């Protein structure tokens, strides 16, 4: 199915691996429907790069200019810095306009995709064969992240930790348990690194130091989390919301109803007192990084390459630092101009 697109092949495209000079659109200056991703617009070039790199091609079929749904997908999903990085680094990104003729129209017909449609994402190999089922009707960040993970699994490619954490951060159903212990710094150290825990927050309840733990019950059950907390000597008191936990609340007399939680001023204490505090990250990453620092493990295993580059940049440029960066929304805190600069 190798396509010889002579017309587009005549267009000179810059190297794919450079963020600042990538083929397609300069970050932040293209149509809102395409977000911040550096998309190829030449399917032949995409096939060549896929063949050379061994990467799959991630194709966005998108209406440009598009409807509100198309614009939201670009502005809310395809601008998330870790989704952008995953698309660009793990795949060969290709954008096909579904409301245009010419080569876009020819590719649309090749894949039997409807025109003037909401966003569709397909991940294919260098021969343009589907690796996973097409993503249609799911316009959430979680949807495209799960699709990328399935494609990496299908092609037996390693899944970077930051992408796995990204997926977990989009969990649509989480619960909370609050654990009392002698020191909430130790509580965050021990509980923040558990698989299935998506966020930790230190604070106080009825005079006790506690850690509020948000978790995904599909990854770790409330019962298992309680057992782990007990093993770590972090369950002197256990507080919960009956509405969150349903049956387990009734069957576990040790649980007390939560009320009057007051957060501490220094969340993720070990992270806060390190250079990692200058780095934009997900709450789940903050919990993992804090635990890693406290346990003298490498925090970088939970970060993306761009985040590690940003960390070095902020260390070298004190005037650019924000000491509360890790606590802020990564979408608002992320500086693409700096990322473009360090990616040159």
ChimeraX attribute file (.defattr): number of C-alpha atoms within 10 A of each C-alpha:
attribute: neighborCount
match mode: 1-to-1
recipient: residues
	/A:1	9
	/A:2	11
	/A:3	13
	/A:4	11
	/A:5	13
	/A:6	9
	/A:7	10
	/A:8	15
	/A:9	13
	/A:10	8
	/A:11	9
	/A:12	8
	/A:13	16
	/A:14	12
	/A:15	11
	/A:16	20
	/A:17	15
	/A:18	14
	/A:19	22
	/A:20	20
	/A:21	18
	/A:22	19
	/A:23	22
	/A:24	19
	/A:25	20
	/A:26	16
	/A:27	21
	/A:28	15
	/A:29	10
	/A:30	15
	/A:31	16
	/A:32	20
	/A:33	25
	/A:34	29
	/A:35	24
	/A:36	25
	/A:37	28
	/A:38	29
	/A:39	27
	/A:40	21
	/A:41	21
	/A:42	22
	/A:43	26
	/A:44	18
	/A:45	21
	/A:46	25
	/A:47	24
	/A:48	15
	/A:49	18
	/A:50	21
	/A:51	15
	/A:52	10
	/A:53	13
	/A:54	16
	/A:55	21
	/A:56	28
	/A:57	28
	/A:58	24
	/A:59	25
	/A:60	20
	/A:61	26
	/A:62	26
	/A:63	23
	/A:64	18
	/A:65	15
	/A:66	21
	/A:67	16
	/A:68	11
	/A:69	15
	/A:70	22
	/A:71	23
	/A:72	19
	/A:73	23
	/A:74	23
	/A:75	17
	/A:76	17
	/A:77	23
	/A:78	24
	/A:79	24
	/A:80	20
	/A:81	23
	/A:82	24
	/A:83	23
	/A:84	17
	/A:85	22
	/A:86	22
	/A:87	23
	/A:88	21
	/A:89	13
	/A:90	21
	/A:91	25
	/A:92	29
	/A:93	26
	/A:94	27
	/A:95	21
	/A:96	24
	/A:97	23
	/A:98	26
	/A:99	18
	/A:100	15
	/A:101	12
	/A:102	9
	/A:103	17
	/A:104	19
	/A:105	17
	/A:106	13
	/A:107	18
	/A:108	20
	/A:109	13
	/A:110	11
	/A:111	12
	/A:112	9
	/A:113	14
	/A:114	14
	/A:115	17
	/A:116	16
	/A:117	18
	/A:118	21
	/A:119	24
	/A:120	22
	/A:121	22
	/A:122	24
	/A:123	26
	/A:124	23
	/A:125	20
	/A:126	23
	/A:127	15
	/A:128	21
	/A:129	14
	/A:130	16
	/A:131	18
	/A:132	17
	/A:133	13
	/A:134	14
	/A:135	17
	/A:136	14
	/A:137	11
	/A:138	14
	/A:139	20
	/A:140	14
	/A:141	18
	/A:142	19
	/A:143	17
	/A:144	22
	/A:145	22
	/A:146	18
	/A:147	19
	/A:148	25
	/A:149	20
	/A:150	18
	/A:151	24
	/A:152	21
	/A:153	14
	/A:154	11
	/A:155	15
	/A:156	9
	/A:157	14
	/A:158	10
	/A:159	16
	/A:160	17
	/A:161	15
	/A:162	23
	/A:163	21
	/A:164	14
	/A:165	20
	/A:166	22
	/A:167	19
	/A:168	21
	/A:169	21
	/A:170	17
	/A:171	14
	/A:172	8
	/A:173	10
	/A:174	16
	/A:175	18
	/A:176	21
	/A:177	21
	/A:178	27
	/A:179	29
	/A:180	25
	/A:181	20
	/A:182	14
	/A:183	14
	/A:184	25
	/A:185	23
	/A:186	20
	/A:187	27
	/A:188	28
	/A:189	23
	/A:190	22
	/A:191	24
	/A:192	28
	/A:193	22
	/A:194	17
	/A:195	15
	/A:196	21
	/A:197	25
	/A:198	28
	/A:199	24
	/A:200	28
	/A:201	24
	/A:202	27
	/A:203	23
	/A:204	19
	/A:205	20
	/A:206	11
	/A:207	11
	/A:208	17
	/A:209	23
	/A:210	32
	/A:211	34
	/A:212	26
	/A:213	21
	/A:214	19
	/A:215	27
	/A:216	22
	/A:217	19
	/A:218	11
	/A:219	11
	/A:220	14
	/A:221	14
	/A:222	19
	/A:223	12
	/A:224	11
	/A:225	20
	/A:226	18
	/A:227	14
	/A:228	16
	/A:229	21
	/A:230	15
	/A:231	10
	/A:232	14
	/A:233	15
	/A:234	25
	/A:235	22
	/A:236	15
	/A:237	17
	/A:238	23
	/A:239	23
	/A:240	20
	/A:241	17
	/A:242	15
	/A:243	9
	/A:244	14
	/A:245	15
	/A:246	10
	/A:247	10
	/A:248	14
	/A:249	19
	/A:250	11
	/A:251	9
	/A:252	10
	/A:253	9
	/A:254	12
	/A:255	20
	/A:256	15
	/A:257	11
	/A:258	15
	/A:259	11
	/A:260	9
	/A:261	19
	/A:262	15
	/A:263	16
	/A:264	16
	/A:265	10
	/A:266	14
	/A:267	21
	/A:268	28
	/A:269	21
	/A:270	21
	/A:271	23
	/A:272	19
	/A:273	13
	/A:274	12
	/A:275	14
	/A:276	28
	/A:277	23
	/A:278	22
	/A:279	28
	/A:280	26
	/A:281	27
	/A:282	23
	/A:283	22
	/A:284	24
	/A:285	26
	/A:286	29
	/A:287	25
	/A:288	32
	/A:289	27
	/A:290	31
	/A:291	28
	/A:292	22
	/A:293	19
	/A:294	19
	/A:295	14
	/A:296	9
	/A:297	12
	/A:298	11
	/A:299	20
	/A:300	19
	/A:301	16
	/A:302	22
	/A:303	24
	/A:304	19
	/A:305	18
	/A:306	17
	/A:307	22
	/A:308	16
	/A:309	16
	/A:310	23
	/A:311	21
	/A:312	15
	/A:313	18
	/A:314	18
	/A:315	14
	/A:316	11
	/A:317	10
	/A:318	10
	/A:319	8
	/A:320	12
	/A:321	17
	/A:322	15
	/A:323	15
	/A:324	14
	/A:325	19
	/A:326	22
	/A:327	19
	/A:328	16
	/A:329	13
	/A:330	18
	/A:331	15
	/A:332	10
	/A:333	16
	/A:334	20
	/A:335	13
	/A:336	15
	/A:337	12
	/A:338	15
	/A:339	18
	/A:340	16
	/A:341	12
	/A:342	15
	/A:343	16
	/A:344	10
